[in-house]
Amino acid sequence: MSQSQHGKRRDPDIAASEVALKRAARRVREIARKTGAVVVYIKDGKIVEERPHASNQDQP
């Protein structure tokens, strides 16, 4: 198998874990919005604090 063919194949466990992480991130943001909590994560090597907007607190 060539290098390019191997690079295109995805391990099913890795693909499933990416889906699970994205689902968890959505859930965390939903909970943070409902409770007014801050979501903290690292993006591009920098710490980011994501604060819920007051206008979004009334949305389901």
KOLGU-89242 format. One record per atom (N, C-alpha, C, O, CB): residue number from 1; atom name; x, y, z. Coordinates in Angstrom, 2 decimals. Glycine has a CB too. Layout:
<r k="NUM" a="CA" c1="X" c2="Y" c3="Z"/>
...
//
This chain:
<r k="1" a="N" c1="0.85" c2="-1.18" c3="0.00"/>
<r k="1" a="CA" c1="0.00" c2="0.00" c3="0.00"/>
<r k="1" a="C" c1="0.90" c2="1.24" c3="0.00"/>
<r k="1" a="O" c1="1.86" c2="1.31" c3="0.76"/>
<r k="1" a="CB" c1="-0.97" c2="0.00" c3="1.23"/>
<r k="2" a="N" c1="0.58" c2="2.19" c3="-0.84"/>
<r k="2" a="CA" c1="1.40" c2="3.40" c3="-0.92"/>
<r k="2" a="C" c1="1.08" c2="4.33" c3="0.25"/>
<r k="2" a="O" c1="0.07" c2="4.18" c3="0.94"/>
<r k="2" a="CB" c1="1.18" c2="4.12" c3="-2.26"/>
<r k="3" a="N" c1="1.96" c2="5.28" c3="0.44"/>
<r k="3" a="CA" c1="1.79" c2="6.25" c3="1.54"/>
<r k="3" a="C" c1="0.49" c2="7.04" c3="1.38"/>
<r k="3" a="O" c1="-0.22" c2="7.27" c3="2.36"/>
<r k="3" a="CB" c1="3.00" c2="7.22" c3="1.59"/>
<r k="4" a="N" c1="0.16" c2="7.46" c3="0.13"/>
<r k="4" a="CA" c1="-1.04" c2="8.26" c3="-0.07"/>
<r k="4" a="C" c1="-2.31" c2="7.45" c3="0.17"/>
<r k="4" a="O" c1="-3.29" c2="7.99" c3="0.69"/>
<r k="4" a="CB" c1="-1.06" c2="8.83" c3="-1.49"/>
<r k="5" a="N" c1="-2.31" c2="6.18" c3="-0.18"/>
<r k="5" a="CA" c1="-3.49" c2="5.35" c3="0.08"/>
<r k="5" a="C" c1="-3.68" c2="5.14" c3="1.57"/>
<r k="5" a="O" c1="-4.80" c2="5.18" c3="2.07"/>
<r k="5" a="CB" c1="-3.36" c2="4.00" c3="-0.63"/>
<r k="6" a="N" c1="-2.59" c2="4.91" c3="2.28"/>
<r k="6" a="CA" c1="-2.68" c2="4.70" c3="3.71"/>
<r k="6" a="C" c1="-3.18" c2="5.96" c3="4.42"/>
<r k="6" a="O" c1="-3.94" c2="5.87" c3="5.38"/>
<r k="6" a="CB" c1="-1.32" c2="4.26" c3="4.28"/>
<r k="7" a="N" c1="-2.76" c2="7.13" c3="3.95"/>
<r k="7" a="CA" c1="-3.16" c2="8.39" c3="4.56"/>
<r k="7" a="C" c1="-4.64" c2="8.68" c3="4.42"/>
<r k="7" a="O" c1="-5.20" c2="9.41" c3="5.24"/>
<r k="7" a="CB" c1="-2.38" c2="9.51" c3="3.97"/>
<r k="8" a="N" c1="-5.28" c2="8.13" c3="3.41"/>
<r k="8" a="CA" c1="-6.70" c2="8.39" c3="3.18"/>
<r k="8" a="C" c1="-7.60" c2="7.49" c3="4.02"/>
<r k="8" a="O" c1="-8.76" c2="7.83" c3="4.27"/>
<r k="8" a="CB" c1="-7.03" c2="8.22" c3="1.72"/>
<r k="9" a="N" c1="-7.08" c2="6.35" c3="4.45"/>
<r k="9" a="CA" c1="-7.89" c2="5.43" c3="5.26"/>
<r k="9" a="C" c1="-8.01" c2="5.96" c3="6.68"/>
<r k="9" a="O" c1="-7.04" c2="6.47" c3="7.24"/>
<r k="9" a="CB" c1="-7.29" c2="4.01" c3="5.27"/>
<r k="10" a="N" c1="-9.18" c2="5.85" c3="7.23"/>
<r k="10" a="CA" c1="-9.41" c2="6.35" c3="8.59"/>
<r k="10" a="C" c1="-9.68" c2="5.18" c3="9.51"/>
<r k="10" a="O" c1="-10.44" c2="4.27" c3="9.17"/>
<r k="10" a="CB" c1="-10.58" c2="7.37" c3="8.63"/>
<r k="11" a="N" c1="-9.07" c2="5.21" c3="10.65"/>
<r k="11" a="CA" c1="-9.36" c2="4.22" c3="11.68"/>
<r k="11" a="C" c1="-10.79" c2="4.51" c3="12.18"/>
<r k="11" a="O" c1="-11.07" c2="5.64" c3="12.58"/>
<r k="11" a="CB" c1="-8.30" c2="4.26" c3="12.86"/>
<r k="12" a="N" c1="-11.67" c2="3.53" c3="12.17"/>
<r k="12" a="CA" c1="-13.05" c2="3.78" c3="12.59"/>
<r k="12" a="C" c1="-13.16" c2="4.27" c3="14.02"/>
<r k="12" a="O" c1="-14.05" c2="5.06" c3="14.34"/>
<r k="12" a="CB" c1="-13.87" c2="2.53" c3="12.43"/>
<r k="13" a="N" c1="-12.27" c2="3.82" c3="14.89"/>
<r k="13" a="CA" c1="-12.32" c2="4.29" c3="16.28"/>
<r k="13" a="C" c1="-11.96" c2="5.76" c3="16.38"/>
<r k="13" a="O" c1="-12.57" c2="6.50" c3="17.15"/>
<r k="13" a="CB" c1="-11.37" c2="3.46" c3="17.16"/>
<r k="14" a="N" c1="-10.97" c2="6.18" c3="15.60"/>
<r k="14" a="CA" c1="-10.58" c2="7.60" c3="15.61"/>
<r k="14" a="C" c1="-11.72" c2="8.45" c3="15.05"/>
<r k="14" a="O" c1="-12.04" c2="9.49" c3="15.62"/>
<r k="14" a="CB" c1="-9.29" c2="7.82" c3="14.78"/>
<r k="15" a="N" c1="-12.32" c2="8.01" c3="13.97"/>
<r k="15" a="CA" c1="-13.44" c2="8.76" c3="13.38"/>
<r k="15" a="C" c1="-14.59" c2="8.87" c3="14.37"/>
<r k="15" a="O" c1="-15.20" c2="9.93" c3="14.50"/>
<r k="15" a="CB" c1="-13.92" c2="8.08" c3="12.08"/>
<r k="16" a="N" c1="-14.90" c2="7.79" c3="15.07"/>
<r k="16" a="CA" c1="-15.99" c2="7.81" c3="16.06"/>
<r k="16" a="C" c1="-15.65" c2="8.71" c3="17.23"/>
<r k="16" a="O" c1="-16.53" c2="9.38" c3="17.78"/>
<r k="16" a="CB" c1="-16.28" c2="6.38" c3="16.55"/>
<r k="17" a="N" c1="-14.39" c2="8.74" c3="17.63"/>
<r k="17" a="CA" c1="-14.01" c2="9.58" c3="18.76"/>
<r k="17" a="C" c1="-14.13" c2="11.06" c3="18.41"/>
<r k="17" a="O" c1="-14.49" c2="11.88" c3="19.25"/>
<r k="17" a="CB" c1="-12.59" c2="9.27" c3="19.22"/>
<r k="18" a="N" c1="-13.83" c2="11.41" c3="17.15"/>
<r k="18" a="CA" c1="-13.99" c2="12.80" c3="16.72"/>
<r k="18" a="C" c1="-15.46" c2="13.22" c3="16.79"/>
<r k="18" a="O" c1="-15.77" c2="14.33" c3="17.22"/>
<r k="18" a="CB" c1="-13.45" c2="13.00" c3="15.29"/>
<r k="19" a="N" c1="-16.34" c2="12.34" c3="16.37"/>
<r k="19" a="CA" c1="-17.77" c2="12.62" c3="16.42"/>
<r k="19" a="C" c1="-18.21" c2="12.80" c3="17.88"/>
<r k="19" a="O" c1="-18.97" c2="13.71" c3="18.19"/>
<r k="19" a="CB" c1="-18.59" c2="11.48" c3="15.74"/>
<r k="20" a="N" c1="-17.73" c2="11.93" c3="18.76"/>
<r k="20" a="CA" c1="-18.09" c2="12.00" c3="20.18"/>
<r k="20" a="C" c1="-17.58" c2="13.29" c3="20.81"/>
<r k="20" a="O" c1="-18.28" c2="13.90" c3="21.62"/>
<r k="20" a="CB" c1="-17.54" c2="10.78" c3="20.93"/>
<r k="21" a="N" c1="-16.37" c2="13.70" c3="20.47"/>
<r k="21" a="CA" c1="-15.81" c2="14.95" c3="21.03"/>
<r k="21" a="C" c1="-16.62" c2="16.17" c3="20.57"/>
<r k="21" a="O" c1="-16.88" c2="17.07" c3="21.36"/>
<r k="21" a="CB" c1="-14.33" c2="15.11" c3="20.62"/>
<r k="22" a="N" c1="-17.00" c2="16.18" c3="19.31"/>
<r k="22" a="CA" c1="-17.81" c2="17.30" c3="18.82"/>
<r k="22" a="C" c1="-19.17" c2="17.34" c3="19.49"/>
<r k="22" a="O" c1="-19.68" c2="18.42" c3="19.80"/>
<r k="22" a="CB" c1="-17.97" c2="17.21" c3="17.30"/>
<r k="23" a="N" c1="-19.77" c2="16.17" c3="19.70"/>
<r k="23" a="CA" c1="-21.06" c2="16.08" c3="20.39"/>
<r k="23" a="C" c1="-20.92" c2="16.58" c3="21.83"/>
<r k="23" a="O" c1="-21.79" c2="17.30" c3="22.33"/>
<r k="23" a="CB" c1="-21.60" c2="14.64" c3="20.37"/>
<r k="24" a="N" c1="-19.84" c2="16.20" c3="22.49"/>
<r k="24" a="CA" c1="-19.60" c2="16.63" c3="23.87"/>
<r k="24" a="C" c1="-19.39" c2="18.14" c3="23.94"/>
<r k="24" a="O" c1="-19.86" c2="18.79" c3="24.87"/>
<r k="24" a="CB" c1="-18.38" c2="15.90" c3="24.46"/>
<r k="25" a="N" c1="-18.68" c2="18.70" c3="22.96"/>
<r k="25" a="CA" c1="-18.46" c2="20.15" c3="22.94"/>
<r k="25" a="C" c1="-19.78" c2="20.91" c3="22.78"/>
<r k="25" a="O" c1="-20.00" c2="21.93" c3="23.43"/>
<r k="25" a="CB" c1="-17.49" c2="20.54" c3="21.80"/>
<r k="26" a="N" c1="-20.65" c2="20.40" c3="21.90"/>
<r k="26" a="CA" c1="-21.97" c2="21.04" c3="21.75"/>
<r k="26" a="C" c1="-22.75" c2="21.00" c3="23.05"/>
<r k="26" a="O" c1="-23.40" c2="21.97" c3="23.43"/>
<r k="26" a="CB" c1="-22.78" c2="20.35" c3="20.64"/>
<r k="27" a="N" c1="-22.68" c2="19.86" c3="23.74"/>
<r k="27" a="CA" c1="-23.41" c2="19.69" c3="25.01"/>
<r k="27" a="C" c1="-22.86" c2="20.63" c3="26.08"/>
<r k="27" a="O" c1="-23.62" c2="21.23" c3="26.83"/>
<r k="27" a="CB" c1="-23.34" c2="18.23" c3="25.49"/>
<r k="28" a="N" c1="-21.56" c2="20.75" c3="26.14"/>
<r k="28" a="CA" c1="-20.93" c2="21.65" c3="27.12"/>
<r k="28" a="C" c1="-21.37" c2="23.08" c3="26.88"/>
<r k="28" a="O" c1="-21.70" c2="23.81" c3="27.82"/>
<r k="28" a="CB" c1="-19.39" c2="21.55" c3="27.06"/>
<r k="29" a="N" c1="-21.39" c2="23.49" c3="25.61"/>
<r k="29" a="CA" c1="-21.81" c2="24.86" c3="25.30"/>
<r k="29" a="C" c1="-23.28" c2="25.08" c3="25.66"/>
<r k="29" a="O" c1="-23.66" c2="26.15" c3="26.13"/>
<r k="29" a="CB" c1="-21.58" c2="25.17" c3="23.80"/>
<r k="30" a="N" c1="-24.10" c2="24.06" c3="25.43"/>
<r k="30" a="CA" c1="-25.52" c2="24.15" c3="25.78"/>
<r k="30" a="C" c1="-25.69" c2="24.33" c3="27.29"/>
<r k="30" a="O" c1="-26.46" c2="25.18" c3="27.74"/>
<r k="30" a="CB" c1="-26.28" c2="22.90" c3="25.30"/>
<r k="31" a="N" c1="-24.99" c2="23.53" c3="28.06"/>
<r k="31" a="CA" c1="-25.07" c2="23.63" c3="29.52"/>
<r k="31" a="C" c1="-24.53" c2="24.98" c3="30.00"/>
<r k="31" a="O" c1="-25.10" c2="25.60" c3="30.88"/>
<r k="31" a="CB" c1="-24.28" c2="22.46" c3="30.19"/>
<r k="32" a="N" c1="-23.42" c2="25.42" c3="29.41"/>
<r k="32" a="CA" c1="-22.83" c2="26.70" c3="29.80"/>
<r k="32" a="C" c1="-23.79" c2="27.85" c3="29.51"/>
<r k="32" a="O" c1="-23.91" c2="28.78" c3="30.30"/>
<r k="32" a="CB" c1="-21.50" c2="26.94" c3="29.06"/>
<r k="33" a="N" c1="-24.48" c2="27.76" c3="28.37"/>
<r k="33" a="CA" c1="-25.44" c2="28.81" c3="28.02"/>
<r k="33" a="C" c1="-26.58" c2="28.86" c3="29.01"/>
<r k="33" a="O" c1="-27.03" c2="29.93" c3="29.41"/>
<r k="33" a="CB" c1="-25.98" c2="28.59" c3="26.60"/>
<r k="34" a="N" c1="-27.06" c2="27.68" c3="29.42"/>
<r k="34" a="CA" c1="-28.19" c2="27.62" c3="30.35"/>
<r k="34" a="C" c1="-27.80" c2="28.06" c3="31.76"/>
<r k="34" a="O" c1="-28.63" c2="28.62" c3="32.48"/>
<r k="34" a="CB" c1="-28.74" c2="26.22" c3="30.41"/>
<r k="35" a="N" c1="-26.55" c2="27.83" c3="32.15"/>
<r k="35" a="CA" c1="-26.13" c2="28.13" c3="33.51"/>
<r k="35" a="C" c1="-25.32" c2="29.42" c3="33.64"/>
<r k="35" a="O" c1="-25.02" c2="29.88" c3="34.74"/>
<r k="35" a="CB" c1="-25.33" c2="26.99" c3="34.05"/>
<r k="36" a="N" c1="-24.96" c2="29.99" c3="32.48"/>
<r k="36" a="CA" c1="-24.16" c2="31.21" c3="32.51"/>
<r k="36" a="C" c1="-22.68" c2="30.95" c3="32.79"/>
<r k="36" a="O" c1="-21.94" c2="31.87" c3="33.14"/>
<r k="36" a="CB" c1="-24.70" c2="32.15" c3="33.55"/>
<r k="37" a="N" c1="-22.26" c2="29.71" c3="32.62"/>
<r k="37" a="CA" c1="-20.86" c2="29.36" c3="32.87"/>
<r k="37" a="C" c1="-19.99" c2="29.74" c3="31.67"/>
<r k="37" a="O" c1="-20.49" c2="29.97" c3="30.57"/>
<r k="37" a="CB" c1="-20.73" c2="27.85" c3="33.17"/>
<r k="38" a="N" c1="-18.69" c2="29.79" c3="31.91"/>
<r k="38" a="CA" c1="-17.71" c2="30.09" c3="30.87"/>
<r k="38" a="C" c1="-17.11" c2="28.78" c3="30.38"/>
<r k="38" a="O" c1="-16.79" c2="27.90" c3="31.18"/>
<r k="38" a="CB" c1="-16.61" c2="31.05" c3="31.40"/>
<r k="39" a="N" c1="-16.96" c2="28.64" c3="29.07"/>
<r k="39" a="CA" c1="-16.31" c2="27.47" c3="28.48"/>
<r k="39" a="C" c1="-14.87" c2="27.87" c3="28.17"/>
<r k="39" a="O" c1="-14.63" c2="28.86" c3="27.48"/>
<r k="39" a="CB" c1="-17.06" c2="26.96" c3="27.18"/>
<r k="40" a="N" c1="-13.92" c2="27.11" c3="28.68"/>
<r k="40" a="CA" c1="-12.50" c2="27.40" c3="28.48"/>
<r k="40" a="C" c1="-11.88" c2="26.26" c3="27.68"/>
<r k="40" a="O" c1="-12.06" c2="25.09" c3="28.01"/>
<r k="40" a="CB" c1="-11.76" c2="27.60" c3="29.84"/>
<r k="41" a="N" c1="-11.13" c2="26.63" c3="26.62"/>
<r k="41" a="CA" c1="-10.45" c2="25.63" c3="25.80"/>
<r k="41" a="C" c1="-9.20" c2="26.24" c3="25.19"/>
<r k="41" a="O" c1="-8.99" c2="27.45" c3="25.27"/>
<r k="41" a="CB" c1="-11.39" c2="25.09" c3="24.71"/>
<r k="42" a="N" c1="-8.39" c2="25.41" c3="24.58"/>
<r k="42" a="CA" c1="-7.17" c2="25.88" c3="23.92"/>
<r k="42" a="C" c1="-7.38" c2="25.83" c3="22.43"/>
<r k="42" a="O" c1="-7.78" c2="24.80" c3="21.88"/>
<r k="42" a="CB" c1="-5.94" c2="25.03" c3="24.34"/>
<r k="43" a="N" c1="-7.10" c2="26.95" c3="21.75"/>
<r k="43" a="CA" c1="-7.21" c2="27.03" c3="20.29"/>
<r k="43" a="C" c1="-5.95" c2="27.70" c3="19.76"/>
<r k="43" a="O" c1="-5.60" c2="28.80" c3="20.19"/>
<r k="43" a="CB" c1="-8.49" c2="27.81" c3="19.85"/>
<r k="44" a="N" c1="-5.29" c2="27.04" c3="18.85"/>
<r k="44" a="CA" c1="-4.05" c2="27.55" c3="18.26"/>
<r k="44" a="C" c1="-3.03" c2="27.90" c3="19.33"/>
<r k="44" a="O" c1="-2.31" c2="28.89" c3="19.21"/>
<r k="44" a="CB" c1="-4.35" c2="28.79" c3="17.39"/>
<r k="45" a="N" c1="-2.98" c2="27.08" c3="20.38"/>
<r k="45" a="CA" c1="-1.99" c2="27.27" c3="21.44"/>
<r k="45" a="C" c1="-2.32" c2="28.37" c3="22.43"/>
<r k="45" a="O" c1="-1.50" c2="28.70" c3="23.28"/>
<r k="45" a="CB" c1="-0.68" c2="27.57" c3="20.83"/>
<r k="46" a="N" c1="-3.50" c2="28.94" c3="22.35"/>
<r k="46" a="CA" c1="-3.90" c2="30.02" c3="23.25"/>
<r k="46" a="C" c1="-5.15" c2="29.61" c3="24.03"/>
<r k="46" a="O" c1="-6.01" c2="28.91" c3="23.50"/>
<r k="46" a="CB" c1="-4.16" c2="31.33" c3="22.47"/>
<r k="47" a="N" c1="-5.22" c2="30.04" c3="25.28"/>
<r k="47" a="CA" c1="-6.39" c2="29.77" c3="26.11"/>
<r k="47" a="C" c1="-7.51" c2="30.73" c3="25.70"/>
<r k="47" a="O" c1="-7.32" c2="31.94" c3="25.64"/>
<r k="47" a="CB" c1="-6.06" c2="29.92" c3="27.62"/>
<r k="48" a="N" c1="-8.68" c2="30.16" c3="25.43"/>
<r k="48" a="CA" c1="-9.85" c2="30.93" c3="25.00"/>
<r k="48" a="C" c1="-10.95" c2="30.75" c3="26.03"/>
<r k="48" a="O" c1="-11.24" c2="29.63" c3="26.45"/>
<r k="48" a="CB" c1="-10.33" c2="30.50" c3="23.57"/>
<r k="49" a="N" c1="-11.56" c2="31.85" c3="26.44"/>
<r k="49" a="CA" c1="-12.72" c2="31.81" c3="27.32"/>
<r k="49" a="C" c1="-13.94" c2="32.22" c3="26.50"/>
<r k="49" a="O" c1="-14.02" c2="33.34" c3="26.01"/>
<r k="49" a="CB" c1="-12.54" c2="32.75" c3="28.56"/>
<r k="50" a="N" c1="-14.87" c2="31.30" c3="26.37"/>
<r k="50" a="CA" c1="-16.10" c2="31.55" c3="25.61"/>
<r k="50" a="C" c1="-17.22" c2="31.81" c3="26.59"/>
<r k="50" a="O" c1="-17.60" c2="30.93" c3="27.37"/>
<r k="50" a="CB" c1="-16.44" c2="30.35" c3="24.67"/>
<r k="51" a="N" c1="-17.74" c2="33.01" c3="26.55"/>
<r k="51" a="CA" c1="-18.80" c2="33.40" c3="27.48"/>
<r k="51" a="C" c1="-20.15" c2="33.41" c3="26.76"/>
<r k="51" a="O" c1="-20.23" c2="33.85" c3="25.62"/>
<r k="51" a="CB" c1="-18.50" c2="34.80" c3="28.10"/>
<r k="52" a="N" c1="-21.19" c2="32.93" c3="27.42"/>
<r k="52" a="CA" c1="-22.51" c2="32.94" c3="26.80"/>
<r k="52" a="C" c1="-23.00" c2="34.37" c3="26.63"/>
<r k="52" a="O" c1="-22.77" c2="35.22" c3="27.49"/>
<r k="52" a="CB" c1="-23.53" c2="32.12" c3="27.64"/>
<r k="53" a="N" c1="-23.67" c2="34.64" c3="25.53"/>
<r k="53" a="CA" c1="-24.24" c2="35.96" c3="25.28"/>
<r k="53" a="C" c1="-25.60" c2="36.04" c3="25.94"/>
<r k="53" a="O" c1="-26.36" c2="35.07" c3="25.94"/>
<r k="53" a="CB" c1="-24.34" c2="36.25" c3="23.76"/>
<r k="54" a="N" c1="-25.92" c2="37.19" c3="26.48"/>
<r k="54" a="CA" c1="-27.20" c2="37.37" c3="27.16"/>
<r k="54" a="C" c1="-28.36" c2="37.13" c3="26.20"/>
<r k="54" a="O" c1="-29.40" c2="36.62" c3="26.62"/>
<r k="54" a="CB" c1="-27.29" c2="38.78" c3="27.75"/>
<r k="55" a="N" c1="-28.21" c2="37.49" c3="24.92"/>
<r k="55" a="CA" c1="-29.31" c2="37.31" c3="23.98"/>
<r k="55" a="C" c1="-29.55" c2="35.85" c3="23.65"/>
<r k="55" a="O" c1="-30.64" c2="35.50" c3="23.20"/>
<r k="55" a="CB" c1="-29.03" c2="38.06" c3="22.71"/>
<r k="56" a="N" c1="-28.56" c2="34.98" c3="23.86"/>
<r k="56" a="CA" c1="-28.71" c2="33.55" c3="23.56"/>
<r k="56" a="C" c1="-29.31" c2="32.76" c3="24.71"/>
<r k="56" a="O" c1="-29.67" c2="31.60" c3="24.52"/>
<r k="56" a="CB" c1="-27.36" c2="32.96" c3="23.20"/>
<r k="57" a="N" c1="-29.43" c2="33.34" c3="25.89"/>
<r k="57" a="CA" c1="-29.90" c2="32.60" c3="27.05"/>
<r k="57" a="C" c1="-31.36" c2="32.22" c3="26.95"/>
<r k="57" a="O" c1="-31.79" c2="31.27" c3="27.61"/>
<r k="57" a="CB" c1="-29.67" c2="33.41" c3="28.30"/>
<r k="58" a="N" c1="-32.13" c2="32.93" c3="26.16"/>
<r k="58" a="CA" c1="-33.56" c2="32.63" c3="26.05"/>
<r k="58" a="C" c1="-33.86" c2="31.59" c3="24.97"/>
<r k="58" a="O" c1="-34.98" c2="31.09" c3="24.90"/>
<r k="58" a="CB" c1="-34.33" c2="33.90" c3="25.76"/>
<r k="59" a="N" c1="-32.87" c2="31.27" c3="24.14"/>
<r k="59" a="CA" c1="-33.09" c2="30.30" c3="23.06"/>
<r k="59" a="C" c1="-32.99" c2="28.89" c3="23.61"/>
<r k="59" a="O" c1="-32.21" c2="28.63" c3="24.52"/>
<r k="59" a="CB" c1="-32.07" c2="30.51" c3="21.92"/>
<r k="60" a="N" c1="-33.80" c2="27.96" c3="23.05"/>
<r k="60" a="CA" c1="-33.74" c2="26.55" c3="23.52"/>
<r k="60" a="C" c1="-32.49" c2="25.85" c3="23.06"/>
<r k="60" a="O" c1="-32.29" c2="24.68" c3="23.36"/>
<r k="60" a="CB" c1="-34.95" c2="25.77" c3="23.02"/>
//
